[in-house]
Each structure stands twice: as C-alpha cells, then as structure tokens.
Amino acid sequence: MQVGSKLVSSLAVINCAQLVTLAGPARPRVGLELRELSIIHDGAMLVVGGRIEKVESRAEIERLITDDCEVIDAGGRVVMPGFVDAHTHPVFAGTRVGEFEERVLGATYQQIAARGGGIQSTVRATRAATLDELVAAGKRYANWFLRTGTTTVEAKSGYGLTLEDELKILRAIKLLNSKNLLRYVPTFLGAHDIPPEYKARREQYVSLLVEEMLPRVAAEKLAEYCDVFCEEKVFTTDESWKILSAARCHGLGLRIHADQLSLSGGAKLAAELNTVTADHLEYTDNVGIAALKSAGVQPVLLPGSVYALGSSRYPAAREMIDAGLAVVLATDFNPGSSPTPAMPMILSLAATHLKMTPAEAVTAATINAAFTLNRGEQIGSLEPGKLADFVIHDCDDYRQLAYFFGVEHPWKVYAKGRVAFSRH
C-alpha cells in the first residue's frame, strides 16, 4: 500500500478496457441519463497538475506523452471516477458489536435505543474520547474508504450532542481533511438524537441547537451543511423545520434524514424547505416522491442500513427514477446501522434490492452524489478541468463491481493525481 506519493507534473493512464467517464450535462442525471456512462473502450486519460487535461482514445493520448510524463498502464482494467459518498458518519469512538449480536438474537434497533443503546451508546464513547483519539480512529476509516474506491465523503457530526463535543467532532473532520487524501465535506448533525439529559425538556435542546450550536458552527466555518434526523420519536417535523430554517439563516445548506423508520412527513418537509437532499426514504410514498420531484430535492438512498438492520423495507428506487428524481446512493457508514465504507457493496445491494441497473448505480454513486455536495463541477466524472480523482478497478467490465460482491475491486486509487491506495 502506498499513501500520499509525490505529485508529478503530468501522468497518462493508458490501456483501459473501459474508461468510464460519465461525461455529460453539468447537472445531476435523471431518467435514462442514469444509464449513460459515456464509456471509451481502450481509452486513455492525460492528467496535468492534479487535473484532467484530456480524455480520449489510447492512440490519441499516447501521441501526447512526453519524456517527463508518468505512464500508468491500467492493464486492460476498468477506470472510473472515485466514488462520492454523500452520507457518512465517519468520526466516532468505539463500536457497537455487542448490539450487533443482540440484533442477531432478535432485539430490534428501536428496543436497543429505548434502553440507552444505539446512538446514545456511541455518544457516550465519543464524549469520552479526546480530539486526537477521534482523529486516529478517523484515519483508520479513511483508509477503508480509499481502499474501496471512495475519494470524497460527506462527513456528519452527531455523536456529541453538546456544544463542545459537536465542535470536537467537526474539528476532527477538519483535521482529517487536512491530513488525508480522502476529501471530507462537513455536515453539522447536532440534531441526531435528543441527549438523555434533555429527554424531559426537549424544547430546551432544540433551543440549544438553534441559539448556541448553529451560531458557533457557522462562526468557526466548521460545516457546509446542516442535517436533522426527522422522525416522530427523534425530531418532529415542527422541530426539524425550526432547526433547518435557523441553519439556512446561518448560510448552511440543508439535508434531512427523512421517512427512515415511518412515514413521518420528512420527504414533504424536505420539499417545503427545498433541502439539497432527503436521505433514507424507506417509507416515503408516492405523495412524498412527487413532492421531492416538484422541489428538485435529490434522494439519497442507503440500502446498506436496511441490510445491516435485517429489514426488508428498501426505498422505492425504481419509482423515484421513473418520477424523474436524480437518485443518489451512499453507504451511511456509521457504527450502528450501517458499518460499511464499501461503495461496491452498496452497488450490489442497489442492483439486487433496489432493482437499479449497474449503470444507474454507478451514476448515483459518482456524478449525482457530487452535485449534492456542490462539487459537481470538480469531481464525479472524468472530464477535462476536473480533479483527477479516479480508480483503476481490477476487472474489465464495470458491471462486475456489483456482480462480484464482497470484493475489494480497486487496484489503484488516485486523488488529485496522487496515489491514495495501491495494491502493489
């Protein structure tokens, strides 16, 4: 494994069985566009100064190679953009392996949470951890993301639930962003749960979020987005509206955990507030789908959490695609309901359980995800002018990423033209 190799002035990637560029309109893809990957067979790519200079046939790129250009022979493999994971919780302390075993034996996620487990278990461990300890744990998970082909993650706080502990997590994300080739886009999720000390006075916690936490987060520029877990037993639609409206006043983009455990009205609230994304959506009905469409909200689907919780209630991906929504796939990496950083596994679940084609899944995990993070002009596809975030997968057909599940496909991973992971 090699991490952080020096940045050469230029490099050429040649001998690609499929150069999956996803070149297309400069916006999220919808409908049949989700299947249009703009593949160049026997393609090649020229990178200069960490950005893509040219994407053409192998013969065309080989004519441009100079003596000082590093040549990467892909060996007849697939080359694709790095995955963009638009929903993760990558900074926390401890694990919840004991609760995982309890669920295997029949306990539900809600039963475990009701007795002080679940999110609150991780909150206790994270509050007790130092900033350095959180950064050390985060580095471990950063390597997991990179080795499975992800080069950018949306990174939520949410396991502190006090002013100082939420700031601690966001500062850890900022440090990780400066120390790793994995790129982080920070999101404030202080509204992840009501902490136990506020259970009998939840309105005071909402006030704390609005009057103290959000102003500090915004003043220190520690987050680009604000998220809320909108669910009747967590934050009601009225509470979520209040928090997200305050976040917008502080200049933060809006995201929302919606309709994960029940048809709580989260999707309709997302449409009302015109949030950037509505995430989960396992219980969203046709009315909610129509509302998301009318407001231009992108759905972020998280089949890994449904799978890990042993549920069978997957979001209605096909209905969303048919309705013209710009669907996104993400891992929901977290220590409780989706402990996986592996986007290839999510592609497999999308194919088998959401009935998305492999091409639709690739689009949803790259260019569509990039636009939810306001990075669509920089990452998510292999086009001239964009950052050279790309992965050489050890297969000769992109459909194998979903077909061979449980396999780490990346052979080499590059971020801004630098080797972030290599198997040799």
C-alpha positions as CSV (number, residue, x, y, z in Angstrom):
1,M,0.0,0.0,0.0
2,Q,1.2,3.4,-0.9
3,V,-0.3,6.6,0.5
4,G,0.4,10.2,-0.4
5,S,3.0,9.8,-3.2
6,K,4.5,12.9,-4.7
7,L,2.5,14.8,-7.3
8,V,4.2,14.5,-10.7
9,S,3.7,17.3,-13.2
10,S,1.8,15.0,-15.6
11,L,0.7,11.4,-15.9
12,A,-1.1,9.4,-18.6
13,V,-3.4,6.5,-17.9
14,I,-3.4,4.1,-20.8
15,N,-4.7,0.6,-21.7
16,C,-8.1,1.0,-20.1
17,A,-10.6,-1.8,-21.1
18,Q,-13.3,0.7,-20.2
19,L,-12.7,4.3,-19.4
20,V,-16.0,5.1,-17.6
21,T,-16.1,8.9,-17.9
22,L,-19.7,9.8,-17.1
23,A,-19.2,12.8,-19.3
24,G,-22.5,14.6,-19.9
25,P,-24.6,17.6,-18.9
26,A,-23.3,19.7,-16.0
27,R,-26.2,18.8,-13.7
28,P,-27.5,15.7,-11.9
29,R,-28.6,12.9,-14.2
30,V,-32.2,11.8,-14.3
31,G,-34.3,9.1,-16.1
32,L,-32.5,7.3,-18.9
33,E,-29.5,9.6,-18.4
34,L,-28.6,7.5,-15.3
35,R,-27.6,4.7,-17.7
36,E,-25.4,6.8,-19.9
37,L,-21.9,6.3,-18.7
38,S,-20.0,7.7,-21.7
39,I,-17.6,4.8,-21.8
40,I,-14.5,5.0,-24.0
41,H,-13.3,1.5,-24.9
42,D,-9.5,1.2,-25.0
43,G,-9.5,4.8,-23.7
44,A,-6.8,6.8,-22.0
45,M,-6.5,10.0,-19.9
46,L,-3.9,12.7,-19.5
47,V,-3.6,14.4,-16.1
48,V,-1.6,17.7,-15.6
49,G,-1.1,19.3,-12.2
50,G,-3.7,17.1,-10.5
51,R,-6.4,17.9,-13.0
52,I,-7.7,16.0,-16.0
53,E,-6.3,17.6,-19.2
54,K,-7.7,15.2,-21.9
55,V,-9.8,12.1,-22.1
56,E,-9.5,10.3,-25.5
57,S,-8.7,7.1,-27.2
58,R,-5.4,5.4,-26.3
59,A,-3.8,6.2,-29.6
60,E,-4.7,9.9,-29.2
61,I,-3.3,10.2,-25.7
62,E,-0.1,8.2,-26.5
63,R,0.8,10.9,-29.1
64,L,0.8,13.5,-26.3
65,I,3.0,11.6,-23.8
66,T,6.3,13.5,-23.2
67,D,9.5,12.2,-21.6
68,D,8.7,13.7,-18.2
69,C,5.2,12.2,-18.1
70,E,4.5,9.3,-15.8
71,V,2.7,6.5,-17.6
72,I,0.3,4.3,-15.8
73,D,-0.6,1.1,-17.6
74,A,-4.1,0.1,-16.4
75,G,-3.5,-3.4,-17.7
76,G,-6.9,-3.8,-19.5
77,R,-8.8,-2.8,-16.4
78,V,-11.8,-0.5,-15.8
79,V,-11.0,3.1,-14.9
80,M,-13.8,5.2,-13.3
81,P,-14.2,8.3,-11.2
82,G,-13.7,7.9,-7.5
83,F,-16.9,7.2,-5.6
84,V,-18.5,10.2,-3.9
85,D,-20.2,9.0,-0.7
86,A,-22.8,11.6,0.1
87,H,-23.9,10.3,3.5
88,T,-21.4,9.1,6.1
89,H,-20.8,9.4,9.9
90,P,-17.0,8.8,9.8
91,V,-15.9,10.2,13.2
92,F,-16.9,8.3,16.3
93,A,-15.4,6.4,19.2
94,G,-15.8,2.7,19.9
95,T,-18.0,0.2,18.1
96,R,-21.4,-1.4,18.8
97,V,-20.5,-5.0,18.2
98,G,-22.4,-6.1,21.3
99,E,-25.6,-4.5,19.9
100,F,-25.0,-6.2,16.6
101,E,-25.0,-9.5,18.3
102,E,-28.2,-8.6,20.2
103,R,-29.9,-7.8,16.9
104,V,-28.9,-11.2,15.6
105,L,-30.6,-12.7,18.6
106,G,-33.8,-10.8,17.9
107,A,-33.6,-7.4,19.6
108,T,-34.7,-4.5,17.3
109,Y,-32.8,-1.3,16.7
110,Q,-35.6,0.6,18.5
111,Q,-35.6,-1.7,21.5
112,I,-31.9,-1.3,21.9
113,A,-32.2,2.5,21.6
114,A,-35.0,2.6,24.2
115,R,-32.7,1.2,26.9
116,G,-29.9,3.7,26.2
117,G,-28.1,1.9,23.4
118,G,-27.9,2.8,19.8
119,I,-26.8,6.4,19.0
120,Q,-26.6,7.1,22.8
121,S,-24.0,4.4,23.2
122,T,-21.8,5.9,20.6
123,V,-22.4,9.4,22.1
124,R,-21.1,8.3,25.5
125,A,-17.9,6.8,23.9
126,T,-17.4,9.8,21.7
127,R,-17.8,12.3,24.5
128,A,-15.2,10.5,26.5
129,A,-12.7,10.5,23.6
130,T,-10.1,13.2,23.0
131,L,-9.8,15.1,19.7
132,D,-6.6,13.1,19.0
133,E,-8.3,9.8,19.6
134,L,-11.1,10.7,17.3
135,V,-8.7,11.7,14.6
136,A,-6.8,8.5,15.0
137,A,-10.0,6.4,14.6
138,G,-11.0,8.6,11.6
139,K,-7.7,7.9,9.9
140,R,-8.4,4.2,10.1
141,Y,-11.8,4.6,8.4
142,A,-10.3,7.0,5.8
143,N,-8.1,4.2,4.6
144,W,-11.1,1.9,4.4
145,F,-12.9,4.4,2.2
146,L,-9.9,4.9,-0.1
147,R,-9.2,1.2,-0.5
148,T,-12.7,0.5,-1.6
149,G,-12.6,3.4,-4.2
150,T,-14.1,6.4,-2.5
151,T,-12.3,9.7,-2.8
152,T,-14.8,12.1,-1.3
153,V,-17.2,11.7,1.6
154,E,-19.9,13.9,3.2
155,A,-19.0,13.8,6.9
156,K,-21.6,14.3,9.6
157,S,-21.1,15.1,13.3
158,G,-23.9,13.9,15.6
159,Y,-22.3,11.8,18.2
160,G,-21.5,14.6,20.7
161,L,-24.9,16.3,21.3
162,T,-23.3,19.0,23.4
163,L,-21.8,22.2,22.1
164,E,-18.2,21.3,22.8
165,D,-18.5,17.7,21.8
166,E,-20.1,18.6,18.4
167,L,-17.4,21.1,17.8
168,K,-14.8,18.5,18.8
169,I,-16.1,16.1,16.1
170,L,-16.3,18.9,13.4
171,R,-12.7,19.9,14.3
172,A,-11.6,16.3,13.9
173,I,-13.2,16.2,10.5
174,K,-11.4,19.4,9.6
175,L,-8.1,17.9,10.7
176,L,-8.7,14.7,8.8
177,N,-9.4,16.8,5.7
178,S,-6.0,18.4,6.0
179,K,-4.1,15.1,6.8
180,N,-5.6,12.7,4.3
181,L,-6.1,12.3,0.5
182,L,-9.7,11.5,1.2
183,R,-11.8,14.6,0.8
184,Y,-14.3,15.5,3.5
185,V,-17.4,17.7,3.2
186,P,-18.6,18.5,6.7
187,T,-22.2,18.5,7.9
188,F,-23.4,19.5,11.3
189,L,-25.8,16.9,12.7
190,G,-26.4,18.1,16.3
191,A,-30.0,17.1,15.7
192,H,-29.1,13.4,15.5
193,D,-31.0,12.5,18.7
194,I,-32.2,14.1,21.9
195,P,-29.5,13.5,24.5
196,P,-30.6,11.8,27.7
197,E,-30.1,14.8,29.9
198,Y,-32.7,16.7,27.8
199,K,-35.3,13.9,27.4
200,A,-37.7,15.6,29.8
201,R,-37.1,19.1,28.3
202,R,-36.5,18.5,24.6
203,E,-37.6,22.1,23.7
204,Q,-34.5,23.3,25.6
205,Y,-32.3,21.1,23.4
206,V,-33.9,22.5,20.3
207,S,-33.2,26.0,21.6
208,L,-29.6,25.0,22.3
209,L,-29.2,23.8,18.8
210,V,-30.7,27.0,17.3
211,E,-29.3,29.6,19.7
212,E,-25.8,28.3,20.6
213,M,-24.6,25.4,18.4
214,L,-25.5,26.6,15.0
215,P,-24.1,30.1,15.6
216,R,-20.8,28.6,16.8
217,V,-20.5,26.1,14.0
218,A,-21.2,28.8,11.4
219,A,-18.9,31.3,13.0
220,E,-16.0,28.8,13.0
221,K,-16.9,27.7,9.5
222,L,-16.8,24.1,10.6
223,A,-19.7,22.8,8.4
224,E,-21.1,23.4,4.9
225,Y,-24.4,21.7,5.7
226,C,-26.9,21.0,8.5
227,D,-28.8,17.8,8.8
228,V,-31.7,16.7,11.1
229,F,-33.0,13.2,11.9
230,C,-36.6,13.9,11.3
231,E,-38.7,11.2,13.0
232,E,-41.6,11.5,15.5
233,K,-39.6,9.8,18.2
234,V,-36.4,11.8,17.4
235,F,-37.1,15.3,16.0
236,T,-40.7,16.1,14.9
237,T,-41.4,17.9,11.6
238,D,-42.0,21.1,13.5
239,E,-38.7,20.8,15.4
240,S,-36.9,19.9,12.2
241,W,-38.4,22.9,10.4
242,K,-37.2,25.2,13.2
243,I,-33.6,23.8,13.2
244,L,-33.2,23.7,9.4
245,S,-34.7,27.2,9.0
246,A,-32.2,28.5,11.5
247,A,-29.4,26.7,9.7
248,R,-30.4,28.3,6.4
249,C,-30.2,31.7,8.1
250,H,-26.6,30.9,9.0
251,G,-25.7,30.1,5.4
252,L,-25.7,26.4,5.7
253,G,-27.1,24.0,3.0
254,L,-29.8,21.7,4.2
255,R,-30.0,17.9,4.3
256,I,-32.5,15.7,6.2
257,H,-32.9,12.1,7.4
258,A,-36.4,11.5,6.2
259,D,-39.0,8.7,6.5
260,Q,-36.5,6.1,7.6
261,L,-38.5,4.4,10.3
262,S,-42.0,5.6,9.5
263,L,-43.9,7.8,7.1
264,S,-43.2,10.8,9.3
265,G,-43.6,13.6,6.7
266,G,-39.8,14.0,6.3
267,A,-39.9,13.9,2.5
268,K,-42.7,16.5,2.4
269,L,-40.8,18.7,4.8
270,A,-37.7,18.4,2.6
271,A,-39.7,19.6,-0.3
272,E,-41.2,22.5,1.7
273,L,-37.8,23.7,2.8
274,N,-36.2,22.9,-0.6
275,T,-33.4,20.9,1.1
276,V,-30.5,19.7,-1.1
277,T,-31.2,16.1,-0.2
278,A,-33.6,13.8,1.6
279,D,-31.9,10.7,2.9
280,H,-33.1,7.2,3.6
281,L,-36.8,7.4,2.4
282,E,-37.6,3.8,3.2
283,Y,-41.2,4.7,4.0
284,T,-41.7,7.6,1.5
285,D,-44.9,7.1,-0.6
286,N,-45.9,8.4,-4.0
287,V,-47.0,11.7,-2.5
288,G,-43.6,12.2,-1.0
289,I,-41.9,11.3,-4.2
290,A,-44.0,13.8,-6.1
291,A,-43.1,16.5,-3.6
292,L,-39.4,15.8,-3.9
293,K,-39.7,16.0,-7.6
294,S,-41.6,19.3,-7.6
295,A,-38.9,20.8,-5.3
296,G,-35.9,19.4,-7.1
297,V,-34.7,17.6,-3.9
298,Q,-32.2,14.7,-4.6
299,P,-33.0,11.5,-2.8
300,V,-30.0,9.8,-1.1
301,L,-30.7,6.1,-0.8
302,L,-28.9,4.0,1.9
303,P,-29.5,0.3,1.3
304,G,-26.6,-0.7,3.5
305,S,-28.5,0.4,6.6
306,V,-31.6,-1.6,5.6
307,Y,-29.5,-4.6,5.0
308,A,-27.5,-4.3,8.2
309,L,-30.6,-3.9,10.3
310,G,-32.1,-7.0,8.9
311,S,-35.0,-5.1,7.4
312,S,-36.7,-5.8,4.1
313,R,-38.2,-2.3,3.7
314,Y,-36.0,-0.8,1.0
315,P,-36.7,2.6,-0.6
316,A,-38.7,2.7,-3.8
317,A,-35.8,3.5,-6.1
318,R,-37.5,2.5,-9.4
319,E,-40.5,4.7,-8.7
320,M,-38.1,7.6,-7.9
321,I,-36.2,7.1,-11.1
322,D,-39.4,6.8,-13.1
323,A,-40.6,10.0,-11.5
324,G,-37.5,11.8,-12.7
325,L,-35.6,12.2,-9.5
326,A,-31.8,12.4,-9.6
327,V,-31.2,9.4,-7.3
328,V,-28.0,9.1,-5.2
329,L,-26.5,6.1,-3.4
330,A,-24.4,6.3,-0.3
331,T,-23.1,4.0,2.4
332,D,-24.4,5.7,5.6
333,F,-21.2,4.5,7.2
334,N,-21.7,4.5,11.0
335,P,-21.1,2.2,13.9
336,G,-24.7,1.1,14.4
337,S,-27.0,0.7,11.4
338,S,-24.5,0.6,8.5
339,P,-20.9,-0.2,9.5
340,T,-19.6,-0.4,5.9
341,P,-17.5,2.1,4.0
342,A,-17.6,0.0,0.8
343,M,-19.5,1.6,-2.1
344,P,-19.1,-1.6,-4.3
345,M,-21.2,-3.4,-1.7
346,I,-23.8,-0.6,-2.0
347,L,-23.8,-1.0,-5.8
348,S,-24.6,-4.7,-5.3
349,L,-27.4,-4.0,-2.9
350,A,-28.8,-1.4,-5.3
351,A,-28.9,-3.9,-8.1
352,T,-30.4,-6.8,-6.1
353,H,-32.8,-5.0,-3.7
354,L,-33.5,-1.6,-5.3
355,K,-33.5,-3.1,-8.9
356,M,-31.2,-0.4,-10.2
357,T,-29.1,-1.3,-13.2
358,P,-25.3,-1.3,-12.6
359,A,-25.0,1.8,-14.8
360,E,-27.7,3.6,-12.7
361,A,-25.9,2.7,-9.5
362,V,-22.6,4.0,-10.8
363,T,-24.1,7.3,-11.8
364,A,-25.9,7.6,-8.4
365,A,-22.6,7.0,-6.6
366,T,-20.5,9.4,-8.5
367,I,-21.7,12.4,-10.5
368,N,-25.2,12.6,-8.9
369,A,-23.6,12.4,-5.4
370,A,-21.1,15.1,-6.3
371,F,-23.9,17.6,-7.1
372,T,-25.4,17.1,-3.7
373,L,-22.2,18.3,-2.2
374,N,-21.8,21.4,-4.5
375,R,-18.9,19.6,-6.1
376,G,-20.4,18.6,-9.4
377,E,-18.1,20.9,-11.4
378,Q,-15.0,19.5,-9.8
379,I,-15.5,15.7,-9.2
380,G,-17.8,12.8,-10.0
381,S,-16.8,12.3,-13.7
382,L,-13.7,12.1,-15.7
383,E,-13.8,15.3,-17.9
384,P,-11.2,18.0,-18.8
385,G,-10.7,20.5,-16.0
386,K,-11.9,18.3,-13.2
387,L,-9.8,17.0,-10.3
388,A,-8.1,13.7,-11.2
389,D,-9.9,11.6,-8.7
390,F,-10.1,8.1,-10.3
391,V,-9.9,4.5,-9.6
392,I,-8.4,1.6,-11.6
393,H,-10.6,-1.4,-10.8
394,D,-9.3,-5.0,-11.2
395,C,-11.9,-6.0,-13.7
396,D,-12.6,-5.5,-17.4
397,D,-16.3,-4.6,-17.2
398,Y,-17.8,-2.0,-14.8
399,R,-20.8,-4.3,-14.1
400,Q,-18.5,-6.6,-12.2
401,L,-18.4,-4.1,-9.3
402,A,-22.0,-5.0,-8.4
403,Y,-21.8,-8.6,-9.7
404,F,-18.8,-9.8,-7.6
405,F,-19.9,-8.5,-4.2
406,G,-17.8,-8.6,-1.1
407,V,-14.6,-8.0,-3.2
408,E,-12.3,-5.0,-2.9
409,H,-12.1,-4.2,-6.6
410,P,-9.7,-1.2,-6.6
411,W,-6.2,-1.9,-7.9
412,K,-5.1,1.7,-7.6
413,V,-6.9,4.8,-6.3
414,Y,-5.8,8.4,-7.2
415,A,-6.9,11.6,-5.5
416,K,-6.0,14.8,-7.4
417,G,-3.5,12.8,-9.4
418,R,-1.7,11.3,-6.4
419,V,-1.7,7.7,-5.4
420,A,-4.0,7.3,-2.4
421,F,-4.1,3.5,-2.4
422,S,-2.2,0.8,-4.3
423,R,-2.3,-3.0,-4.0
424,H,1.3,-3.2,-5.4
